[in-house]
Amino acid sequence: MCEPTPEQIESYRRDGFLIVERFLEPLGLARIREHFMNVFDHKWETGLAPDEVNYVPGVTAPDLTRQLCNVWKADRALGEVTLSRQVGEFTARLAALPGVRLAQDNAIWKPPSGKALLCHQDAAYLDHLDPPNMATCWMALDDTAADTGTIYYVRGSHRWLHAALGGTFHAPDDWLGHVRSSIPSGTELELVPIEVPAGGAAFHDGWTFHGSPPNERPDAQRRSIISHMISTDTQWNPEHPHPIYSRYRRPGETDLDEAFFPILWQNGYRTSWLEGYAPARSGVQRIPAD
Ligand SMILES: O=C(O)CCC(=O)C(=O)O
């Protein structure tokens, strides 16, 4: 069983996020990093490309933060992490959801001196889903520090009024511009940098503002893999199709298809094809101990 403590649940409810210093098994990290670098080199182990590829080696400006979405479709070793039972079960219990399915995974690589990502709320991007809820597990593949462009959370912002979309996501001029214009009057902006060793993780609510400043170090990579999950109760919102993801909607239906949005955990149940595609590999992940 992969269960957060009552203190961790309380802290997630209060702050809108939770930091877990040790989440991935250290011995598995070298293999994950190797597969991470392969996908950024466009080596698709399964023969399929991810759904979104925002980096082309030798073409994309070297200081832009690099992002791939749905790397599980391209590389099963990365899928073993982003589709894992540990990620799903821990998140469902932490966020008090009946179960979770993967909406999308991400691989994000902020190179030395790499640019910022906008401080945003994930759920604001989800008007193709109903309800637009999300809970995220962000996993560090490098040691992170406040000046290496790590993710920052705005404590308590999940309790603010829901803001509309605003600002440019990649390399914005001011990564805090959107959150500053959304903050309720009289509220202090409390930014918390996630400083964890490689293998550490952070979990956040879909309405928690978060983003990351430029990587100020010329010598530090900042790589992470991320599982964005939605409740198993969530359905398609046919009124607002998403230009990429709504292609996976079965015509006339609002249920999400487990072939594309697998259930990672729901009272012990997992989508049946996960076991063959992304088997639990002993030594890759540990149950959070703190
Ligand atoms: O890794 C980052 O800098 C931002 C990631 C993010 O936006 C997310 O995990 O929702």
Ligand as a Chemical Component Dictionary entry (heavy atoms), coordinates in Angstrom:
data_LIG
# 
_chem_comp.id                   LIG 
_chem_comp.type                 NON-POLYMER 
_chem_comp.pdbx_formal_charge   0 
_chem_comp.three_letter_code    LIG 
# 
loop_
_chem_comp_atom.comp_id 
_chem_comp_atom.atom_id 
_chem_comp_atom.alt_atom_id 
_chem_comp_atom.type_symbol 
_chem_comp_atom.charge 
_chem_comp_atom.model_Cartn_x 
_chem_comp_atom.model_Cartn_y 
_chem_comp_atom.model_Cartn_z 
_chem_comp_atom.pdbx_ordinal 
LIG O1 O1 O 0 8.544 21.814 -14.143 1  
LIG C1 C1 C 0 8.164 22.982 -14.194 2  
LIG O2 O2 O 0 8.934 23.923 -14.154 3  
LIG C2 C2 C 0 6.684 23.291 -14.296 4  
LIG C3 C3 C 0 5.876 22.039 -14.306 5  
LIG C4 C4 C 0 4.414 22.250 -14.312 6  
LIG O3 O3 O 0 3.893 23.243 -14.770 7  
LIG C5 C5 C 0 3.576 21.192 -13.734 8  
LIG O4 O4 O 0 4.102 20.173 -13.253 9  
LIG O5 O5 O 0 2.335 21.351 -13.731 10 
# 
loop_
_chem_comp_bond.comp_id 
_chem_comp_bond.atom_id_1 
_chem_comp_bond.atom_id_2 
_chem_comp_bond.value_order 
_chem_comp_bond.pdbx_ordinal 
LIG O1 C1 DOUB 1 
LIG C1 O2 SING 2 
LIG C1 C2 SING 3 
LIG C2 C3 SING 4 
LIG C3 C4 SING 5 
LIG C4 O3 DOUB 6 
LIG C4 C5 SING 7 
LIG C5 O4 DOUB 8 
LIG C5 O5 SING 9 
# 
